[in-house]
Each structure stands twice: as C-alpha cells, then as structure tokens.
C-alpha cells in the first residue's frame, strides 16, 4: 500500500464528506456527549472511592482520553473500511478488489474513511492533555516519546484485532455483527487493566491484548510506566500485525469468489 494510493483515498473520501458538512457537527456533538457521559459515570463512581485499580480520578481521565482517541481510529478508518468485508465476501464483491494490482488487505482496510470521525482523535487527546494539567504533571520528553510509540502500537493492535475478526468471514459467511463482539470486548479498555481480577487481567494482556491499547499509553503519559516499556509495546504490535497478516493470507485461500 503506497503513500500515493493512501493519499488518493484521502482526497476521494474528503471530497465526498465535504458534501455533508453537517455530519461534522453531528459527529462532534455525539462524541462530546459520549465523553460527558463517561466522565459523569466516573465521577459518580469516585464519590465512593479514591482509586480504581491504583489509579486516581484524573489518571483515569487521561486513559479515557486515549480510549476516545483510539475509538476515533476505529470509527474513522476501520469500521467504514475493513468493517464492510463480511458483506463483500458473502456477495462476491471482493472479486473486484482481488483483480486490482494492489495489496488486497491494505485496499479493503483504507479505501473508505469517515473523515469527520478523525475529530474524535483530537478531542480524545485534548481530554488527556486537560487531565494532565489537572494532575499538575508535565511529561518529560522521554515520556512523550514513549507515549507516541505506545499509542502508535495501540493503533496497530486494534487494527490487527479487526483484521482477525473480519477474516472470520471467509470461514463463517454470516458474520456482519462480528463488530459487536469487538465493541463488547473493547469496552474493557475504558478502565485500567489493574482494576480487573487476575483471570481477566491475563486475558486482556496476553490473549486479547486490549490492555496495550489504552492502559500502556496512558501509563507512559502519566509517568506510571518506564519509557523503555514502549519497546515491548512495539514488539506486541509487531507480533499482532504479523499474526493478523498470516491469518488474512490463509483466509484468502478459502475465498472462491462470486461464482463459487
């Protein structure tokens, strides 16, 4: 997947979205409402306790900001792109992709973008920044560098999970609602992994690595994590992407096309 092709996808989707600019306002208002609801729920919880999994209120707000930023990645890139894969596998529409001289995985992943949902990333990072101000914590350059690396790694992990789930369409035809499974599991990333019992903690760290999507980047930003852990996050992302890529290639071998 070349930068020129990604740029073409961006221009095409931007031109389409600019025809419906009211969607931007609706998207931002929806995101702000969702963030306000999450903060209200968190405030009600902290009326009865001073910490959750060893994290105080504003530290978890930082984590919520990271969670919202990654949700923006899901809604802006993954859901409108590779989220359509199941229907195309069932209807044979993937044929039109496979005959193109491009990498099929990259093409189905980034061809459709919901441009306005990129605002969620900005709002999420803004919330995390505001929480850091309330914490009176100014991240060092090392911590900021670790945050950038772990956040990029988190985006790769989320992408890999989507590729794995959507690839199930090649084995199980009717999986349009598989995204619901992702949403249910990903909700667990809204809170620090240390808040969960041991079994769930093991699941979220080693089997379904959603702990690496929010807890690790937020820990790097708040100074709870050693900067060198960013290297481990990058390694996890690399392994996740490699496994997802291998599953995608295996899944393509099962695809018979519209003709059956």
SULUR-V906445 format. One record per pair of residues at least 12 apart in sequence whose C-alpha atoms are under 10 Angstrom apart, sorted by sequence separation. I is the first residue (numbers start at 1). J is the second residue. D is the distance in whole Angstrom. If there is no record, write none. Layout:
# SULUR-V906445
i=I j=J d=D
i=I j=J d=D
This chain:
# SULUR-V906445
i=45 j=57 d=9
i=166 j=178 d=7
i=188 j=200 d=10
i=193 j=205 d=8
i=217 j=229 d=10
i=165 j=178 d=7
i=166 j=179 d=8
i=216 j=229 d=8
i=217 j=230 d=8
i=43 j=57 d=8
i=94 j=108 d=9
i=165 j=179 d=8
i=216 j=230 d=8
i=42 j=57 d=8
i=189 j=204 d=8
i=42 j=58 d=10
i=162 j=178 d=9
i=165 j=181 d=9
i=188 j=204 d=8
i=217 j=233 d=9
i=162 j=179 d=8
i=165 j=182 d=8
i=193 j=210 d=9
i=194 j=211 d=9
i=216 j=233 d=8
i=39 j=57 d=10
i=42 j=60 d=9
i=186 j=204 d=10
i=193 j=211 d=6
i=42 j=61 d=9
i=185 j=204 d=9
i=192 j=211 d=8
i=193 j=212 d=9
i=162 j=182 d=8
i=189 j=209 d=9
i=190 j=210 d=10
i=191 j=211 d=9
i=212 j=232 d=10
i=213 j=233 d=9
i=39 j=60 d=10
i=161 j=182 d=8
i=189 j=210 d=6
i=190 j=211 d=9
i=193 j=214 d=9
i=194 j=215 d=9
i=212 j=233 d=7
i=39 j=61 d=7
i=42 j=64 d=10
i=186 j=208 d=9
i=188 j=210 d=8
i=189 j=211 d=6
i=192 j=214 d=8
i=193 j=215 d=6
i=212 j=234 d=10
i=38 j=61 d=9
i=82 j=105 d=8
i=85 j=108 d=7
i=185 j=208 d=9
i=186 j=209 d=10
i=187 j=210 d=9
i=188 j=211 d=8
i=189 j=212 d=9
i=190 j=213 d=10
i=191 j=214 d=8
i=192 j=215 d=5
i=193 j=216 d=9
i=82 j=106 d=9
i=84 j=108 d=8
i=85 j=109 d=9
i=158 j=182 d=10
i=186 j=210 d=7
i=189 j=213 d=7
i=190 j=214 d=7
i=191 j=215 d=8
i=192 j=216 d=9
i=212 j=236 d=8
i=213 j=237 d=10
i=39 j=64 d=8
i=81 j=106 d=10
i=82 j=107 d=9
i=83 j=108 d=9
i=84 j=109 d=9
i=185 j=210 d=8
i=186 j=211 d=9
i=189 j=214 d=6
i=190 j=215 d=9
i=212 j=237 d=9
i=35 j=61 d=10
i=38 j=64 d=8
i=81 j=107 d=9
i=82 j=108 d=5
i=83 j=109 d=8
i=188 j=214 d=10
i=189 j=215 d=7
i=192 j=218 d=9
i=81 j=108 d=6
i=82 j=109 d=5
i=186 j=213 d=9
i=192 j=219 d=9
i=209 j=236 d=8
i=80 j=108 d=10
i=81 j=109 d=5
i=82 j=110 d=7
i=84 j=112 d=9
i=158 j=186 d=9
i=186 j=214 d=10
i=209 j=237 d=9
i=35 j=64 d=8
i=80 j=109 d=9
i=81 j=110 d=6
i=82 j=111 d=9
i=83 j=112 d=10
i=35 j=65 d=9
i=78 j=108 d=9
i=79 j=109 d=9
i=80 j=110 d=9
i=81 j=111 d=6
i=82 j=112 d=8
i=206 j=236 d=9
i=78 j=109 d=6
i=79 j=110 d=10
i=80 j=111 d=9
i=81 j=112 d=5
i=209 j=240 d=9
i=77 j=109 d=7
i=78 j=110 d=7
i=80 j=112 d=6
i=81 j=113 d=7
i=208 j=240 d=10
i=35 j=68 d=8
i=77 j=110 d=6
i=78 j=111 d=10
i=79 j=112 d=9
i=80 j=113 d=6
i=81 j=114 d=9
i=34 j=68 d=9
i=76 j=110 d=10
i=77 j=111 d=9
i=78 j=112 d=9
i=79 j=113 d=9
i=80 j=114 d=7
i=77 j=112 d=7
i=78 j=113 d=8
i=79 j=114 d=9
i=76 j=112 d=9
i=77 j=113 d=5
i=78 j=114 d=9
i=31 j=68 d=8
i=76 j=113 d=5
i=77 j=114 d=7
i=75 j=113 d=9
i=76 j=114 d=4
i=77 j=115 d=8
i=75 j=114 d=7
i=76 j=115 d=6
i=73 j=113 d=10
i=74 j=114 d=10
i=75 j=115 d=9
i=76 j=116 d=7
i=77 j=117 d=9
i=31 j=72 d=9
i=73 j=114 d=10
i=75 j=116 d=9
i=76 j=117 d=5
i=77 j=118 d=9
i=72 j=114 d=10
i=75 j=117 d=6
i=76 j=118 d=6
i=72 j=115 d=10
i=74 j=117 d=9
i=75 j=118 d=8
i=76 j=119 d=9
i=72 j=116 d=9
i=73 j=117 d=8
i=74 j=118 d=10
i=76 j=120 d=9
i=72 j=117 d=6
i=73 j=118 d=7
i=75 j=120 d=9
i=76 j=121 d=9
i=71 j=117 d=9
i=72 j=118 d=6
i=73 j=119 d=10
i=75 j=121 d=10
i=71 j=118 d=9
i=72 j=119 d=7
i=73 j=120 d=8
i=161 j=208 d=8
i=69 j=117 d=10
i=70 j=118 d=10
i=72 j=120 d=5
i=73 j=121 d=7
i=161 j=209 d=9
i=69 j=118 d=8
i=71 j=120 d=7
i=72 j=121 d=5
i=161 j=210 d=9
i=69 j=119 d=9
i=70 j=120 d=8
i=71 j=121 d=8
i=72 j=122 d=9
i=109 j=159 d=9
i=69 j=120 d=6
i=70 j=121 d=7
i=72 j=123 d=9
i=157 j=208 d=10
i=158 j=209 d=9
i=68 j=120 d=6
i=69 j=121 d=4
i=72 j=124 d=8
i=157 j=209 d=8
i=158 j=210 d=8
i=67 j=120 d=10
i=68 j=121 d=7
i=69 j=122 d=7
i=71 j=124 d=9
i=109 j=162 d=10
i=157 j=210 d=8
i=67 j=121 d=9
i=68 j=122 d=9
i=69 j=123 d=7
i=70 j=124 d=8
i=109 j=163 d=9
i=158 j=212 d=9
i=65 j=120 d=10
i=66 j=121 d=8
i=68 j=123 d=8
i=69 j=124 d=5
i=70 j=125 d=10
i=154 j=209 d=9
i=157 j=212 d=8
i=158 j=213 d=7
i=65 j=121 d=9
i=68 j=124 d=5
i=69 j=125 d=6
i=154 j=210 d=8
i=157 j=213 d=7
i=65 j=122 d=9
i=66 j=123 d=10
i=67 j=124 d=7
i=68 j=125 d=8
i=69 j=126 d=9
i=154 j=211 d=9
i=155 j=212 d=10
i=156 j=213 d=9
i=65 j=123 d=8
i=66 j=124 d=6
i=67 j=125 d=9
i=69 j=127 d=9
i=105 j=163 d=9
i=154 j=212 d=6
i=155 j=213 d=7
i=65 j=124 d=4
i=66 j=125 d=6
i=68 j=127 d=9
i=69 j=128 d=9
i=153 j=212 d=8
i=154 j=213 d=4
i=155 j=214 d=10
i=64 j=124 d=7
i=65 j=125 d=6
i=66 j=126 d=9
i=68 j=128 d=9
i=153 j=213 d=8
i=154 j=214 d=7
i=63 j=124 d=9
i=64 j=125 d=9
i=65 j=126 d=7
i=66 j=127 d=8
i=67 j=128 d=10
i=151 j=212 d=9
i=152 j=213 d=9
i=154 j=215 d=10
i=62 j=124 d=9
i=63 j=125 d=10
i=65 j=127 d=5
i=66 j=128 d=7
i=150 j=212 d=8
i=151 j=213 d=7
i=154 j=216 d=9
i=61 j=124 d=10
i=62 j=125 d=8
i=64 j=127 d=8
i=65 j=128 d=5
i=66 j=129 d=10
i=150 j=213 d=8
i=151 j=214 d=8
i=153 j=216 d=10
i=154 j=217 d=8
i=62 j=126 d=9
i=63 j=127 d=9
i=64 j=128 d=7
i=65 j=129 d=8
i=150 j=214 d=9
i=153 j=217 d=9
i=62 j=127 d=7
i=63 j=128 d=7
i=65 j=130 d=9
i=150 j=215 d=10
i=151 j=216 d=8
i=152 j=217 d=9
i=61 j=127 d=7
i=62 j=128 d=4
i=65 j=131 d=9
i=150 j=216 d=7
i=151 j=217 d=6
i=61 j=128 d=7
i=62 j=129 d=7
i=64 j=131 d=10
i=150 j=217 d=5
i=151 j=218 d=9
i=60 j=128 d=9
i=61 j=129 d=10
i=62 j=130 d=8
i=63 j=131 d=9
i=149 j=217 d=8
i=150 j=218 d=9
i=59 j=128 d=9
i=61 j=130 d=9
i=62 j=131 d=6
i=147 j=216 d=8
i=148 j=217 d=8
i=150 j=219 d=10
i=151 j=220 d=9
i=58 j=128 d=9
i=61 j=131 d=6
i=62 j=132 d=7
i=146 j=216 d=10
i=147 j=217 d=5
i=150 j=220 d=8
i=151 j=221 d=10
i=60 j=131 d=9
i=61 j=132 d=9
i=146 j=217 d=8
i=147 j=218 d=7
i=149 j=220 d=10
i=150 j=221 d=10
i=58 j=130 d=9
i=59 j=131 d=7
i=147 j=219 d=8
i=148 j=220 d=9
i=58 j=131 d=5
i=59 j=132 d=8
i=62 j=135 d=10
i=144 j=217 d=10
i=146 j=219 d=10
i=147 j=220 d=5
i=148 j=221 d=9
i=57 j=131 d=9
i=58 j=132 d=7
i=143 j=217 d=10
i=146 j=220 d=6
i=147 j=221 d=6
i=58 j=133 d=9
i=59 j=134 d=9
i=145 j=220 d=9
i=146 j=221 d=8
i=147 j=222 d=9
i=58 j=134 d=7
i=59 j=135 d=8
i=143 j=219 d=9
i=144 j=220 d=8
i=145 j=221 d=9
i=147 j=223 d=10
i=157 j=233 d=9
i=164 j=240 d=10
i=58 j=135 d=6
i=82 j=159 d=9
i=89 j=166 d=10
i=143 j=220 d=6
i=144 j=221 d=6
i=146 j=223 d=10
i=150 j=227 d=10
i=153 j=230 d=9
i=157 j=234 d=10
i=160 j=237 d=8
i=164 j=241 d=10
i=167 j=244 d=9
i=57 j=135 d=9
i=85 j=163 d=10
i=89 j=167 d=10
i=142 j=220 d=9
i=143 j=221 d=6
i=144 j=222 d=9
i=147 j=225 d=10
i=149 j=227 d=10
i=153 j=231 d=10
i=156 j=234 d=9
i=159 j=237 d=10
i=160 j=238 d=10
i=163 j=241 d=9
i=167 j=245 d=10
i=170 j=248 d=9
i=56 j=135 d=10
i=83 j=162 d=8
i=86 j=165 d=10
i=90 j=169 d=8
i=142 j=221 d=10
i=143 j=222 d=8
i=144 j=223 d=9
i=146 j=225 d=9
i=150 j=229 d=9
i=151 j=230 d=9
i=153 j=232 d=10
i=154 j=233 d=8
i=157 j=236 d=8
i=158 j=237 d=9
i=160 j=239 d=9
i=161 j=240 d=8
i=164 j=243 d=8
i=165 j=244 d=9
i=168 j=247 d=9
i=78 j=158 d=9
i=82 j=162 d=8
i=83 j=163 d=9
i=86 j=166 d=7
i=89 j=169 d=7
i=90 j=170 d=8
i=143 j=223 d=7
i=146 j=226 d=8
i=147 j=227 d=8
i=149 j=229 d=10
i=150 j=230 d=5
i=153 j=233 d=6
i=154 j=234 d=9
i=156 j=236 d=9
i=157 j=237 d=5
i=160 j=240 d=6
i=161 j=241 d=9
i=163 j=243 d=10
i=164 j=244 d=6
i=167 j=247 d=7
i=168 j=248 d=9
i=170 j=250 d=9
i=171 j=251 d=8
i=70 j=151 d=8
i=74 j=155 d=9
i=78 j=159 d=7
i=82 j=163 d=7
i=85 j=166 d=7
i=86 j=167 d=8
i=88 j=169 d=9
i=89 j=170 d=7
i=139 j=220 d=9
i=140 j=221 d=9
i=142 j=223 d=10
i=143 j=224 d=10
i=146 j=227 d=5
i=149 j=230 d=6
i=150 j=231 d=8
i=152 j=233 d=9
i=153 j=234 d=5
i=156 j=237 d=6
i=157 j=238 d=8
i=159 j=240 d=9
i=160 j=241 d=5
i=163 j=244 d=6
i=164 j=245 d=8
i=167 j=248 d=6
i=170 j=251 d=6
i=69 j=151 d=9
i=70 j=152 d=10
i=73 j=155 d=7
i=77 j=159 d=9
i=83 j=165 d=9
i=84 j=166 d=9
i=85 j=167 d=8
i=86 j=168 d=8
i=87 j=169 d=8
i=89 j=171 d=10
i=90 j=172 d=9
i=91 j=173 d=10
i=139 j=221 d=6
i=140 j=222 d=10
i=143 j=225 d=8
i=145 j=227 d=8
i=146 j=228 d=7
i=148 j=230 d=9
i=149 j=231 d=8
i=150 j=232 d=9
i=151 j=233 d=9
i=152 j=234 d=8
i=153 j=235 d=8
i=154 j=236 d=9
i=155 j=237 d=8
i=156 j=238 d=8
i=157 j=239 d=9
i=158 j=240 d=9
i=159 j=241 d=8
i=160 j=242 d=8
i=161 j=243 d=10
i=162 j=244 d=9
i=163 j=245 d=8
i=164 j=246 d=10
i=165 j=247 d=10
i=166 j=248 d=9
i=167 j=249 d=9
i=169 j=251 d=9
i=170 j=252 d=7
i=79 j=162 d=9
i=83 j=166 d=7
i=85 j=168 d=10
i=86 j=169 d=5
i=89 j=172 d=10
i=90 j=173 d=6
i=138 j=221 d=9
i=139 j=222 d=7
i=140 j=223 d=9
i=143 j=226 d=8
i=144 j=227 d=9
i=145 j=228 d=10
i=146 j=229 d=8
i=147 j=230 d=8
i=150 j=233 d=6
i=151 j=234 d=9
i=153 j=236 d=8
i=154 j=237 d=7
i=157 j=240 d=6
i=158 j=241 d=9
i=160 j=243 d=8
i=161 j=244 d=7
i=164 j=247 d=7
i=167 j=250 d=9
i=168 j=251 d=8
i=170 j=253 d=9
i=171 j=254 d=8
i=70 j=154 d=8
i=71 j=155 d=10
i=74 j=158 d=8
i=78 j=162 d=7
i=82 j=166 d=7
i=85 j=169 d=8
i=86 j=170 d=8
i=89 j=173 d=7
i=90 j=174 d=7
i=137 j=221 d=9
i=138 j=222 d=8
i=139 j=223 d=7
i=142 j=226 d=9
i=143 j=227 d=6
i=146 j=230 d=5
i=149 j=233 d=8
i=150 j=234 d=7
i=153 j=237 d=5
i=156 j=240 d=8
i=157 j=241 d=7
i=160 j=244 d=5
i=163 j=247 d=8
i=164 j=248 d=7
i=167 j=251 d=6
i=170 j=254 d=6
i=171 j=255 d=9
i=35 j=120 d=10
i=66 j=151 d=8
i=70 j=155 d=7
i=73 j=158 d=9
i=74 j=159 d=8
i=78 j=163 d=9
i=82 j=167 d=9
i=85 j=170 d=9
i=88 j=173 d=10
i=89 j=174 d=9
i=90 j=175 d=9
i=137 j=222 d=7
i=138 j=223 d=9
i=142 j=227 d=6
i=143 j=228 d=9
i=145 j=230 d=9
i=146 j=231 d=8
i=149 j=234 d=7
i=152 j=237 d=9
i=153 j=238 d=8
i=156 j=241 d=7
i=159 j=244 d=9
i=160 j=245 d=8
i=163 j=248 d=7
i=166 j=251 d=10
i=167 j=252 d=9
i=170 j=255 d=6
i=31 j=117 d=9
i=69 j=155 d=10
i=73 j=159 d=9
i=86 j=172 d=9
i=87 j=173 d=8
i=90 j=176 d=10
i=137 j=223 d=8
i=141 j=227 d=10
i=142 j=228 d=9
i=150 j=236 d=10
i=169 j=255 d=10
i=170 j=256 d=9
i=71 j=158 d=9
i=86 j=173 d=7
i=87 j=174 d=8
i=135 j=222 d=9
i=140 j=227 d=10
i=143 j=230 d=9
i=146 j=233 d=9
i=150 j=237 d=9
i=153 j=240 d=10
i=157 j=244 d=10
i=164 j=251 d=10
i=28 j=116 d=8
i=31 j=119 d=9
i=32 j=120 d=9
i=35 j=123 d=9
i=66 j=154 d=10
i=70 j=158 d=8
i=74 j=162 d=9
i=86 j=174 d=7
i=87 j=175 d=8
i=153 j=241 d=10
i=27 j=116 d=7
i=28 j=117 d=8
i=31 j=120 d=7
i=35 j=124 d=9
i=86 j=175 d=6
i=87 j=176 d=7
i=132 j=221 d=8
i=24 j=114 d=10
i=26 j=116 d=9
i=27 j=117 d=7
i=28 j=118 d=10
i=30 j=120 d=10
i=85 j=175 d=10
i=86 j=176 d=6
i=128 j=218 d=8
i=132 j=222 d=7
i=23 j=114 d=10
i=24 j=115 d=9
i=25 j=116 d=9
i=27 j=118 d=10
i=28 j=119 d=7
i=32 j=123 d=8
i=85 j=176 d=9
i=86 j=177 d=9
i=131 j=222 d=10
i=23 j=115 d=10
i=24 j=116 d=5
i=27 j=119 d=8
i=28 j=120 d=7
i=31 j=123 d=8
i=32 j=124 d=10
i=35 j=127 d=9
i=84 j=176 d=8
i=86 j=178 d=9
i=129 j=221 d=9
i=23 j=116 d=7
i=24 j=117 d=8
i=27 j=120 d=8
i=31 j=124 d=9
i=83 j=176 d=8
i=128 j=221 d=9
i=22 j=116 d=10
i=23 j=117 d=9
i=24 j=118 d=10
i=83 j=177 d=10
i=128 j=222 d=10
i=21 j=116 d=9
i=24 j=119 d=8
i=28 j=123 d=9
i=83 j=178 d=9
i=17 j=113 d=9
i=20 j=116 d=10
i=83 j=179 d=7
i=5 j=102 d=9
i=16 j=113 d=10
i=17 j=114 d=8
i=18 j=115 d=9
i=9 j=107 d=9
i=13 j=111 d=8
i=16 j=114 d=10
i=17 j=115 d=7
i=18 j=116 d=9
i=12 j=111 d=9
i=13 j=112 d=7
i=14 j=113 d=8
i=16 j=115 d=9
i=17 j=116 d=8
i=2 j=102 d=9
i=6 j=106 d=9
i=10 j=110 d=9
i=12 j=112 d=9
i=13 j=113 d=6
i=14 j=114 d=8
i=15 j=115 d=10
i=79 j=179 d=8
i=1 j=102 d=7
i=2 j=103 d=9
i=5 j=106 d=10
i=6 j=107 d=9
i=9 j=110 d=7
i=10 j=111 d=8
i=12 j=113 d=9
i=13 j=114 d=7
i=14 j=115 d=6
i=1 j=103 d=6
i=5 j=107 d=9
i=9 j=111 d=6
i=10 j=112 d=8
i=13 j=115 d=7
i=14 j=116 d=9
i=1 j=104 d=9
i=8 j=111 d=9
i=9 j=112 d=7
i=10 j=113 d=7
i=1 j=105 d=9
i=2 j=106 d=9
i=6 j=110 d=7
i=9 j=113 d=8
i=10 j=114 d=10
i=1 j=106 d=6
i=5 j=110 d=9
i=6 j=111 d=8
i=10 j=115 d=8
i=1 j=107 d=7
i=5 j=111 d=9
i=1 j=110 d=9
i=74 j=183 d=10
i=71 j=183 d=10
i=71 j=186 d=9
i=67 j=186 d=9
i=67 j=187 d=9
i=67 j=189 d=7
i=68 j=190 d=9
i=66 j=189 d=10
i=67 j=190 d=6
i=66 j=190 d=9
i=67 j=191 d=9
i=64 j=189 d=9
i=65 j=190 d=9
i=63 j=189 d=9
i=64 j=190 d=6
i=63 j=190 d=7
i=64 j=191 d=8
i=63 j=191 d=7
i=64 j=192 d=10
i=61 j=190 d=10
i=63 j=192 d=8
i=60 j=190 d=9
i=61 j=191 d=9
i=60 j=191 d=7
i=60 j=192 d=7
i=59 j=192 d=10
i=55 j=191 d=9
i=55 j=192 d=8
i=53 j=191 d=9
i=54 j=192 d=9
i=52 j=191 d=8
i=53 j=192 d=7
i=55 j=194 d=9
i=52 j=192 d=8
i=53 j=193 d=8
i=54 j=194 d=7
i=55 j=195 d=9
i=105 j=245 d=8
i=52 j=193 d=10
i=53 j=194 d=5
i=54 j=195 d=8
i=52 j=194 d=8
i=53 j=195 d=4
i=52 j=195 d=6
i=53 j=196 d=8
i=70 j=213 d=8
i=105 j=248 d=8
i=51 j=195 d=10
i=52 j=196 d=10
i=53 j=197 d=10
i=70 j=214 d=8
i=104 j=248 d=10
i=105 j=249 d=9
i=69 j=214 d=10
i=104 j=249 d=10
i=67 j=213 d=8
i=68 j=214 d=9
i=66 j=213 d=8
i=67 j=214 d=6
i=105 j=252 d=10
i=66 j=214 d=6
i=67 j=215 d=9
i=104 j=252 d=9
i=42 j=191 d=10
i=65 j=214 d=9
i=66 j=215 d=9
i=63 j=213 d=10
i=64 j=214 d=8
i=66 j=216 d=10
i=67 j=217 d=10
i=63 j=214 d=6
i=64 j=215 d=10
i=66 j=217 d=7
i=67 j=218 d=9
i=38 j=190 d=9
i=62 j=214 d=9
i=63 j=215 d=7
i=66 j=218 d=7
i=62 j=215 d=10
i=63 j=216 d=9
i=65 j=218 d=9
i=63 j=217 d=8
i=64 j=218 d=9
i=98 j=252 d=10
i=60 j=215 d=9
i=62 j=217 d=10
i=63 j=218 d=5
i=66 j=221 d=10
i=62 j=218 d=6
i=63 j=219 d=8
i=61 j=218 d=9
i=62 j=219 d=9
i=60 j=218 d=8
i=63 j=221 d=9
i=59 j=218 d=8
i=60 j=219 d=10
i=62 j=221 d=8
i=63 j=222 d=9
i=98 j=257 d=10
i=59 j=219 d=9
i=62 j=222 d=8
i=95 j=255 d=9
i=94 j=255 d=9
i=95 j=256 d=9
i=96 j=257 d=10
i=59 j=221 d=9
i=60 j=222 d=10
i=94 j=256 d=10
i=95 j=257 d=6
i=59 j=222 d=7
i=89 j=252 d=10
i=92 j=255 d=9
i=94 j=257 d=7
i=95 j=258 d=7
i=55 j=219 d=10
i=58 j=222 d=10
i=92 j=256 d=8
i=93 j=257 d=8
i=94 j=258 d=8
i=95 j=259 d=10
i=59 j=224 d=10
i=90 j=255 d=10
i=92 j=257 d=5
i=93 j=258 d=7
i=89 j=255 d=8
i=91 j=257 d=8
i=92 j=258 d=4
i=89 j=256 d=9
i=90 j=257 d=9
i=91 j=258 d=6
i=92 j=259 d=8
i=89 j=257 d=8
i=90 j=258 d=8
i=91 j=259 d=10
i=92 j=260 d=9
i=55 j=224 d=10
i=88 j=257 d=10
i=89 j=258 d=8
i=88 j=258 d=9
